[in-house]
Amino acid sequence: MRISKLGNIKKQKVKVYSLAILIIVLFFNITGCSNAKKEATEGLALSSDYEITATLDPYSKRLEHTTTARVSNNGASSTRELYFHLYGNLFKTDTEYISVISVSDENGNSIPFELRDNEQLVLLTLNETLDVGEVATVIFSCIVTIPAMELIYGIAQNGEIHLSYFYPQLAVYGTNGWDTNPMNEILDGRHLESSDFRITIQVPSEYEIAANGTVVSNETSNGQTTYVFQAESRREIVLIAFTDFAHAERSVGNTKIFGYINSKYSQVDIDRLMDAVVFSMEFYNRIYIEYPYETLVITNGGTPARGFGASMEYSGLFTVVMESAFEKTVFHEMAHQWFYALVGNDENVEPWLDEAFAEFSAMLCYEIFDADAAERYWEIQEIQSEQVKNFMNDAYVNISVAESANEDNPFLFHYIFYARGSLFLKELMDAIGRDEFLSILSEYCKTYTFKIATTQGFLSILRENTTVDIESIVDKYVDSHRVQA
């Protein structure tokens, strides 16, 4: 993700756990009251696919949808509780938000639910236990009142509509239980498994819809157009609605690249954008693994009603704020198609695993595109270390890249996870050798495609595939005490 002006990133809310909560947790553990829940959920391995039927009315700024989630229990234990993220409510206002009207099972029976964390989280209590090997069908009925765009979500000044995370999506259950963290206000709080999606959406025929999937059908009748999209192994589904966009198309390997760009941009800029996408995709295909999706969608970042715009990555789609020199941004967002979309991570716990890898990859690409500019970039990162030392304190200069995303200073967030993280990868490459290191990153991609990676997983692959002693470099950049197993 890229904010067009970093200093205007909202500060992330820092969670504070009180002593009282700790005492309560300890009490229940000691008395054994929590043991039943632990035993009931231990060994859970859940996945979900989604079918969405939606109607978008841009004039009333309203999206109505029914989302059917089919949750499979692939683990060793049963559960009756399910958590779903409603990340889009990060942008809720007093009158504009995602409202869950009802939740039911496949037989039409109501399922009790509770909204939490400023309505970014939905807790369900199933009517029947979801046993090992079974599938639970959960049907959400929702109404989305769409706000004016802020950063990446809502209705832009020129009327285009950007909708991501407008539907409930199953939370990850990992080694530490359910991840119920909301998306943070720096927009890097996502933690999602890969899923299959099918969405049917109706919109007035003067509007077009783009989504991060393959168009199955597109039919117009009585002034309404119905689109059907199929998207496999994505971490989310995203919708962009517009009326006056230029179309562009390219191909790389087995992937068709579709550009939908506001007509206010010149054909020269549109060609520059598409050429940069092709350039970087060919490069990443060569050094990592071949991009597996049949389609990739690129569109401009919308102009927000308040604040500044952002370029943003999703699985199979990204947006670019088209400022004067946007190729570097394209290379970064394209790299996210490998490090986020394919190789997933918990962005709250280890955000460097997508941002640093995307930044490092973008600079490798930029070295070919503009070697002088790339060299200046690495020099700037070193200078930034001195800025951190001067304006913050010495402790931050060598801070671990494996920190969690709890920094409430946007400058530090960028320094740790983008700049310092990419310097870590560059130092590893310089020590190991370019070809060998890129081969290791390719192996890392093969191992974790459509999965969720960890710092420990990356370090394990690194150590298994080189005889070079890199421990001093790892110690310099990574605090082993903060690395998850």
C-alpha positions as CSV (number, residue, x, y, z in Angstrom):
1,M,0.0,0.0,0.0
2,R,1.1,3.6,-0.7
3,I,-0.3,6.8,0.7
4,S,0.2,9.7,-1.6
5,K,1.4,11.8,1.3
6,L,2.7,9.6,4.1
7,G,2.4,12.2,6.8
8,N,-1.4,12.1,6.5
9,I,-1.8,8.5,7.4
10,K,-4.1,8.1,10.3
11,K,-2.6,6.9,13.5
12,Q,-3.3,3.4,14.4
13,K,-5.3,2.8,17.6
14,V,-3.2,1.0,20.2
15,K,-4.9,-1.7,22.1
16,V,-4.4,-1.7,25.8
17,Y,-5.1,-4.8,27.9
18,S,-6.0,-4.0,31.4
19,L,-4.9,-5.8,34.5
20,A,-8.5,-6.6,35.3
21,I,-8.9,-8.5,32.1
22,L,-5.7,-10.4,32.8
23,I,-6.9,-11.4,36.2
24,I,-10.2,-12.6,34.8
25,V,-8.4,-14.7,32.2
26,L,-6.1,-16.2,34.9
27,F,-9.1,-16.9,37.1
28,F,-10.9,-18.9,34.5
29,N,-7.8,-20.8,33.5
30,I,-7.1,-21.7,37.1
31,T,-10.7,-22.8,37.9
32,G,-10.9,-24.7,34.6
33,C,-13.9,-22.8,33.4
34,S,-12.1,-21.9,30.2
35,N,-10.8,-25.4,29.6
36,A,-13.9,-26.6,27.8
37,K,-13.7,-23.8,25.3
38,K,-10.0,-24.5,24.7
39,E,-10.6,-28.2,24.2
40,A,-13.6,-27.5,21.9
41,T,-11.6,-25.2,19.6
42,E,-8.1,-26.6,19.8
43,G,-7.0,-28.0,16.5
44,L,-9.5,-26.0,14.4
45,A,-8.6,-25.5,10.8
46,L,-11.3,-23.6,9.0
47,S,-11.7,-22.4,5.4
48,S,-14.6,-20.6,3.7
49,D,-15.8,-20.0,0.2
50,Y,-18.2,-17.2,-0.7
51,E,-21.2,-16.6,-3.0
52,I,-22.4,-13.0,-3.1
53,T,-25.6,-11.6,-4.7
54,A,-25.7,-7.8,-4.7
55,T,-27.5,-4.8,-6.1
56,L,-25.7,-1.4,-6.3
57,D,-27.7,1.8,-6.6
58,P,-25.1,4.6,-7.0
59,Y,-27.7,7.3,-6.9
60,S,-28.9,6.4,-3.4
61,K,-25.3,5.4,-2.4
62,R,-26.5,2.0,-1.3
63,L,-25.4,-1.6,-1.9
64,E,-27.6,-4.5,-0.7
65,H,-26.1,-7.9,-0.7
66,T,-26.6,-11.5,0.5
67,T,-23.3,-13.2,1.3
68,T,-23.3,-17.0,1.7
69,A,-20.3,-18.3,3.4
70,R,-19.7,-22.1,3.3
71,V,-17.3,-22.8,6.2
72,S,-15.5,-26.1,6.2
73,N,-14.0,-27.7,9.3
74,N,-10.8,-29.3,8.1
75,G,-9.3,-29.6,11.5
76,A,-9.4,-32.0,14.5
77,S,-11.9,-30.3,16.8
78,S,-15.4,-28.9,16.7
79,T,-16.8,-25.4,17.3
80,R,-20.0,-23.5,17.6
81,E,-18.5,-20.0,17.5
82,L,-17.3,-18.4,14.3
83,Y,-15.8,-14.9,13.9
84,F,-16.1,-12.8,10.8
85,H,-14.3,-9.6,9.9
86,L,-16.3,-6.7,8.6
87,Y,-13.2,-4.6,7.7
88,G,-15.1,-2.1,5.6
89,N,-16.5,-0.6,8.8
90,L,-13.2,1.0,9.5
91,F,-14.6,3.8,7.3
92,K,-18.0,4.0,9.0
93,T,-19.6,7.3,9.8
94,D,-22.7,8.0,11.9
95,T,-25.0,7.5,8.9
96,E,-22.9,5.4,6.5
97,Y,-21.7,1.9,7.3
98,I,-22.1,-1.8,6.7
99,S,-25.2,-3.0,8.5
100,V,-25.8,-6.7,9.1
101,I,-29.6,-7.1,8.9
102,S,-29.8,-10.8,9.6
103,V,-27.8,-14.1,9.7
104,S,-29.4,-17.4,9.0
105,D,-28.5,-21.0,8.1
106,E,-29.3,-22.9,4.9
107,N,-32.7,-23.9,6.4
108,G,-33.7,-20.3,7.1
109,N,-33.2,-20.5,10.8
110,S,-31.8,-17.4,12.4
111,I,-28.3,-17.5,13.8
112,P,-27.5,-15.3,16.8
113,F,-24.8,-12.8,16.2
114,E,-23.0,-10.0,18.0
115,L,-21.2,-7.0,16.6
116,R,-17.9,-6.0,18.2
117,D,-14.9,-3.6,17.7
118,N,-16.9,-0.7,16.2
119,E,-18.8,-3.2,14.1
120,Q,-15.6,-4.5,12.4
121,L,-16.2,-8.0,13.9
122,V,-19.2,-10.3,13.8
123,L,-19.4,-13.2,16.4
124,L,-21.8,-16.0,15.4
125,T,-23.1,-18.8,17.7
126,L,-24.1,-21.6,15.3
127,N,-27.4,-23.4,16.0
128,E,-25.5,-26.7,15.7
129,T,-21.9,-27.7,16.3
130,L,-19.6,-27.6,13.3
131,D,-18.0,-31.0,13.6
132,V,-14.8,-32.2,11.9
133,G,-15.3,-32.7,8.2
134,E,-18.6,-30.8,8.1
135,V,-19.6,-27.6,6.3
136,A,-21.7,-24.9,7.9
137,T,-23.6,-22.6,5.5
138,V,-24.0,-19.1,6.9
139,I,-26.1,-16.5,5.1
140,F,-25.6,-12.8,5.8
141,S,-28.1,-10.2,4.7
142,C,-26.4,-6.8,4.6
143,I,-27.1,-3.2,3.6
144,V,-24.1,-0.9,2.8
145,T,-24.6,2.8,2.9
146,I,-21.5,4.1,1.0
147,P,-19.6,7.1,2.4
148,A,-17.6,9.7,0.6
149,M,-14.2,8.2,-0.2
150,E,-11.5,8.3,2.4
151,L,-8.1,6.9,1.3
152,I,-9.3,3.7,-0.5
153,Y,-13.0,3.2,0.2
154,G,-16.2,5.0,-0.8
155,I,-17.4,7.4,-3.5
156,A,-14.6,9.5,-5.1
157,Q,-15.1,13.1,-6.0
158,N,-15.7,12.2,-9.7
159,G,-18.3,9.6,-8.8
160,E,-16.3,6.4,-9.1
161,I,-17.1,3.9,-6.3
162,H,-14.4,1.8,-4.6
163,L,-15.7,-1.1,-2.5
164,S,-13.5,-3.5,-0.6
165,Y,-14.3,-5.6,2.4
166,F,-18.0,-4.7,2.2
167,Y,-19.0,-8.2,3.2
168,P,-18.3,-10.5,6.3
169,Q,-15.2,-12.6,5.9
170,L,-14.1,-15.5,8.1
171,A,-11.4,-14.7,10.6
172,V,-8.2,-16.8,10.7
173,Y,-7.9,-19.4,13.5
174,G,-4.3,-19.9,14.2
175,T,-1.9,-21.1,16.9
176,N,-3.0,-18.4,19.2
177,G,-6.7,-18.9,18.5
178,W,-9.0,-16.5,16.6
179,D,-7.4,-13.4,15.1
180,T,-10.1,-10.9,15.9
181,N,-7.9,-7.8,15.4
182,P,-9.6,-5.1,13.4
183,M,-8.0,-3.4,10.4
184,N,-5.8,-0.6,11.7
185,E,-6.1,2.9,10.5
186,I,-2.8,2.6,8.5
187,L,-4.7,0.1,6.4
188,D,-2.3,-2.7,7.0
189,G,-4.2,-4.9,9.5
190,R,-5.5,-7.7,7.2
191,H,-5.1,-11.4,7.9
192,L,-7.0,-13.6,5.6
193,E,-6.9,-17.1,4.1
194,S,-7.3,-17.6,0.4
195,S,-10.9,-18.4,-0.7
196,D,-13.0,-18.9,-3.8
197,F,-15.6,-16.2,-4.6
198,R,-18.5,-15.9,-7.0
199,I,-20.4,-12.6,-7.1
200,T,-23.5,-11.6,-9.0
201,I,-24.1,-7.8,-9.0
202,Q,-26.7,-5.7,-10.7
203,V,-26.1,-2.0,-11.4
204,P,-27.7,0.7,-13.6
205,S,-26.5,0.1,-17.2
206,E,-24.7,3.4,-17.5
207,Y,-22.3,2.1,-14.9
208,E,-19.6,-0.5,-15.5
209,I,-18.2,-2.8,-12.8
210,A,-14.7,-4.1,-12.5
211,A,-13.7,-6.8,-10.0
212,N,-10.7,-8.9,-9.2
213,G,-11.9,-12.0,-11.0
214,T,-12.9,-13.4,-14.4
215,V,-16.1,-12.1,-16.0
216,V,-18.4,-15.1,-16.4
217,S,-21.3,-13.1,-17.9
218,N,-22.5,-9.5,-18.5
219,E,-26.1,-9.0,-19.5
220,T,-28.2,-5.9,-19.8
221,S,-32.0,-5.7,-19.5
222,N,-34.5,-2.9,-18.6
223,G,-31.8,-0.4,-17.9
224,Q,-29.9,-2.7,-15.5
225,T,-26.7,-4.7,-16.1
226,T,-26.0,-7.9,-14.3
227,Y,-22.3,-9.0,-13.9
228,V,-21.1,-12.4,-12.7
229,F,-17.5,-12.7,-11.6
230,Q,-15.6,-15.8,-10.5
231,A,-12.4,-15.4,-8.5
232,E,-10.5,-18.4,-7.2
233,S,-7.8,-18.4,-4.5
234,R,-8.2,-14.7,-3.6
235,R,-7.9,-13.1,-0.2
236,E,-10.9,-10.8,-0.9
237,I,-13.3,-9.6,-3.5
238,V,-13.2,-6.0,-4.6
239,L,-15.6,-3.9,-6.7
240,I,-15.0,-0.7,-8.7
241,A,-18.0,1.0,-10.3
242,F,-17.6,3.9,-12.8
243,T,-19.2,5.6,-15.8
244,D,-16.5,7.2,-17.9
245,F,-13.3,5.2,-17.8
246,A,-10.8,4.4,-20.6
247,H,-10.1,0.8,-21.2
248,A,-6.7,-0.7,-21.8
249,E,-5.6,-4.3,-22.2
250,R,-2.3,-6.2,-22.2
251,S,-1.2,-9.8,-21.9
252,V,1.7,-11.4,-20.1
253,G,2.1,-15.2,-20.3
254,N,-1.3,-16.7,-19.3
255,T,-2.6,-13.5,-17.7
256,K,-4.8,-10.8,-19.3
257,I,-4.2,-7.4,-17.8
258,F,-7.2,-5.0,-17.8
259,G,-6.8,-1.3,-17.1
260,Y,-9.8,0.8,-16.2
261,I,-8.6,4.4,-15.9
262,N,-10.5,7.6,-15.4
263,S,-10.7,9.5,-18.7
264,K,-9.3,12.7,-17.1
265,Y,-5.9,11.0,-17.5
266,S,-4.1,11.3,-20.8
267,Q,-3.5,8.4,-23.1
268,V,0.2,8.9,-22.6
269,D,-0.2,8.3,-18.8
270,I,-2.5,5.3,-19.4
271,D,0.1,3.8,-21.7
272,R,2.9,4.5,-19.1
273,L,0.8,2.8,-16.5
274,M,0.1,-0.3,-18.5
275,D,3.7,-0.5,-19.8
276,A,5.0,-0.4,-16.2
277,V,2.6,-3.2,-15.2
278,V,3.8,-5.4,-18.0
279,F,7.4,-4.6,-17.3
280,S,7.2,-5.5,-13.6
281,M,5.0,-8.6,-14.2
282,E,7.5,-10.1,-16.6
283,F,10.3,-9.3,-14.2
284,Y,8.5,-10.9,-11.1
285,N,7.4,-13.9,-13.2
286,R,11.1,-14.5,-14.0
287,I,12.7,-14.1,-10.6
288,Y,9.9,-15.5,-8.4
289,I,7.1,-17.7,-9.7
290,E,4.7,-17.2,-12.6
291,Y,1.7,-15.2,-11.7
292,P,-1.1,-17.8,-11.5
293,Y,-4.3,-15.7,-12.0
294,E,-5.9,-15.5,-15.4
295,T,-6.7,-11.8,-15.0
296,L,-5.2,-8.8,-13.3
297,V,-7.1,-5.5,-13.0
298,I,-5.5,-2.1,-12.5
299,T,-7.4,1.2,-11.9
300,N,-6.5,4.6,-10.7
301,G,-6.9,5.4,-7.0
302,G,-10.0,7.6,-6.6
303,T,-9.8,11.2,-5.5
304,P,-11.1,11.3,-1.9
305,A,-13.6,13.8,-0.5
306,R,-11.3,14.3,2.4
307,G,-7.6,13.6,3.1
308,F,-5.3,12.0,0.5
309,G,-5.6,9.1,-1.9
310,A,-3.8,5.8,-1.6
311,S,-2.6,3.1,-3.9
312,M,-3.8,-0.2,-2.6
313,E,-3.2,-3.9,-3.3
314,Y,-5.7,-6.7,-3.4
315,S,-5.6,-10.2,-4.8
316,G,-5.8,-9.8,-8.5
317,L,-6.4,-6.0,-8.5
318,F,-4.6,-2.9,-7.4
319,T,-5.1,0.9,-7.6
320,V,-2.5,3.5,-8.3
321,V,-2.5,7.1,-7.4
322,M,-1.3,8.6,-10.7
323,E,1.1,11.2,-9.5
324,S,4.0,12.5,-11.7
325,A,6.3,9.6,-11.4
326,F,4.1,6.6,-10.6
327,E,6.2,3.7,-12.1
328,K,7.9,3.1,-8.7
329,T,4.4,2.9,-7.1
330,V,3.3,0.4,-9.9
331,F,6.4,-1.8,-9.2
332,H,5.6,-1.8,-5.5
333,E,1.9,-2.6,-5.9
334,M,2.7,-5.2,-8.5
335,A,5.1,-6.9,-6.1
336,H,2.2,-7.1,-3.6
337,Q,0.6,-9.5,-6.0
338,W,3.3,-11.9,-4.9
339,F,3.8,-10.7,-1.3
340,Y,0.3,-10.4,0.1
341,A,-1.9,-11.9,-2.6
342,L,0.0,-15.1,-3.1
343,V,2.3,-15.3,-0.1
344,G,0.0,-14.1,2.7
345,N,0.9,-12.8,6.2
346,D,-0.7,-11.4,9.3
347,E,-0.3,-7.6,8.7
348,N,-1.0,-6.8,12.3
349,V,1.7,-9.1,13.7
350,E,4.4,-9.1,10.9
351,P,3.6,-6.3,8.4
352,W,7.2,-6.3,7.1
353,L,6.5,-9.6,5.3
354,D,4.5,-7.9,2.7
355,E,5.6,-4.2,2.8
356,A,9.4,-4.8,3.0
357,F,9.3,-7.6,0.4
358,A,7.2,-5.4,-2.0
359,E,9.6,-2.5,-1.5
360,F,12.7,-4.6,-2.0
361,S,11.2,-6.2,-5.1
362,A,10.2,-2.8,-6.5
363,M,13.8,-1.6,-6.2
364,L,15.1,-4.7,-8.0
365,C,12.7,-3.9,-10.8
366,Y,13.6,-0.2,-10.6
367,E,17.3,-1.0,-10.9
368,I,16.6,-2.2,-14.5
369,F,14.1,0.6,-15.2
370,D,16.1,3.5,-13.8
371,A,19.4,2.4,-12.2
372,D,20.4,5.9,-11.0
373,A,17.1,6.5,-9.2
374,A,17.3,3.1,-7.6
375,E,20.8,3.8,-6.2
376,R,19.5,7.1,-4.8
377,Y,16.7,5.2,-3.1
378,W,19.1,3.0,-1.1
379,E,21.1,6.0,-0.1
380,I,18.0,7.7,1.1
381,Q,17.1,4.7,3.4
382,E,20.5,5.0,5.0
383,I,20.0,8.7,5.5
384,Q,16.6,8.0,7.1
385,S,18.3,5.9,9.8
386,E,20.2,9.0,10.8
387,Q,16.9,11.0,10.8
388,V,15.4,8.4,13.1
389,K,18.4,8.7,15.4
390,N,18.2,12.5,15.4
391,F,14.4,13.0,15.7
392,M,13.4,9.9,17.8
393,N,16.2,8.1,19.7
394,D,19.0,5.6,19.1
395,A,16.8,2.6,20.1
396,Y,14.6,3.0,17.0
397,V,17.6,3.0,14.6
398,N,18.1,-0.8,15.0
399,I,14.5,-1.7,15.9
400,S,13.5,-5.2,14.8
401,V,11.7,-5.4,11.4
402,A,9.5,-8.2,13.0
403,E,7.7,-5.8,15.2
404,S,4.0,-5.8,15.3
405,A,2.1,-2.9,13.7
406,N,1.4,-1.1,16.9
407,E,3.4,2.1,16.1
408,D,1.3,5.2,16.3
409,N,3.9,7.2,14.3
410,P,3.5,6.9,10.5
411,F,7.1,7.9,9.9
412,L,8.3,5.0,12.1
413,F,5.8,2.6,10.5
414,H,7.3,3.4,7.1
415,Y,10.9,3.4,8.4
416,I,10.6,0.0,10.1
417,F,8.4,-2.0,7.7
418,Y,9.2,-0.5,4.3
419,A,12.7,1.0,4.5
420,R,14.5,-1.0,7.2
421,G,12.9,-4.2,6.1
422,S,13.9,-3.8,2.5
423,L,17.5,-2.9,3.7
424,F,17.5,-6.3,5.6
425,L,16.6,-8.2,2.4
426,K,19.2,-6.2,0.4
427,E,21.9,-7.0,2.9
428,L,21.0,-10.7,2.8
429,M,21.2,-10.6,-1.0
430,D,24.6,-8.8,-0.9
431,A,26.0,-11.4,1.5
432,I,24.5,-14.5,-0.3
433,G,24.8,-13.4,-3.8
434,R,22.0,-12.1,-6.1
435,D,21.2,-15.2,-8.0
436,E,21.3,-17.5,-5.0
437,F,19.2,-15.2,-2.9
438,L,16.5,-14.7,-5.6
439,S,16.4,-18.5,-5.9
440,I,15.7,-18.7,-2.2
441,L,12.9,-16.1,-2.6
442,S,11.5,-18.2,-5.4
443,E,11.5,-21.2,-3.1
444,Y,9.8,-19.1,-0.4
445,C,7.0,-18.2,-2.9
446,K,6.5,-21.8,-3.9
447,T,6.3,-22.9,-0.3
448,Y,3.8,-20.3,0.8
449,T,1.6,-19.5,-2.2
450,F,-2.0,-19.3,-1.1
451,K,-0.9,-19.8,2.5
452,I,0.1,-17.5,5.3
453,A,3.8,-17.1,5.9
454,T,5.7,-16.1,9.0
455,T,9.1,-14.6,9.7
456,Q,10.2,-17.9,11.2
457,G,9.1,-19.6,8.0
458,F,11.1,-17.3,5.9
459,L,14.2,-17.6,8.0
460,S,13.9,-21.4,8.0
461,I,13.8,-21.5,4.2
462,L,16.7,-19.0,4.1
463,R,18.9,-21.1,6.4
464,E,18.0,-24.4,4.6
465,N,19.1,-23.0,1.2
466,T,22.4,-21.3,1.8
467,T,25.7,-22.2,3.3
468,V,26.6,-18.5,3.9
469,D,26.6,-17.5,7.5
470,I,23.9,-14.9,7.7
471,E,23.2,-15.0,11.5
472,S,24.9,-11.7,12.2
473,I,22.7,-10.0,9.6
474,V,19.5,-11.7,11.0
475,D,20.5,-10.6,14.5
476,K,21.0,-7.1,13.3
477,Y,17.5,-6.8,11.9
478,V,15.3,-9.4,13.7
479,D,14.6,-9.7,17.4
480,S,14.3,-13.5,17.7
481,H,12.2,-13.1,20.9
482,R,9.5,-11.4,18.8
483,V,9.3,-14.0,16.1
484,Q,6.3,-16.4,16.0
485,A,7.0,-20.1,15.6
